[in-house]
Amino acid sequence: DFRVFERFACLGIIGEYARLVTGWPEGEAIGGCMQCFDDWLESNEGFGNKEKKQILAQIQLFFEQNAENRLYDLEDPTKTLTDMVGYKDETFYYITTQAFRTVLCRGWDYRIVADVLNKKGCLKSQNDRFTFLKSIRGKTLRVYCVDVDKLNTAE
């Protein structure tokens, strides 16, 4: 994760400034921090991989818990919903942009979540955007279009 790298790099730079007080040889602090970062990277299965798994798990869990009661079924419009986040059919979940950003991505930057879903093939996008234009009940909406089958098979 780049944020973790930045933190280790900052500690290395601070350590280099502190060498005037500590007596460490030049480069010792940077080298030690980079070794710590390498160890962290190895223990977390690669750069950013842990976060990607957490994001996928969060999105999958949301749909497991909420697909029936928070997504308007386009094939069965009789069901009433509370706290609707989007629509669904047999193949896709169509999540409104606001709900995607504030509900599904809670705790994450929505652009990172969309990128993870897109790279896993779970997000149907259009015109180099993460979103998709979908005609729903006579209106054209910009939505995040999540492929149900690909999401459920994503690692």
Disulfide bonds with the S-S distance in Angstrom:
none
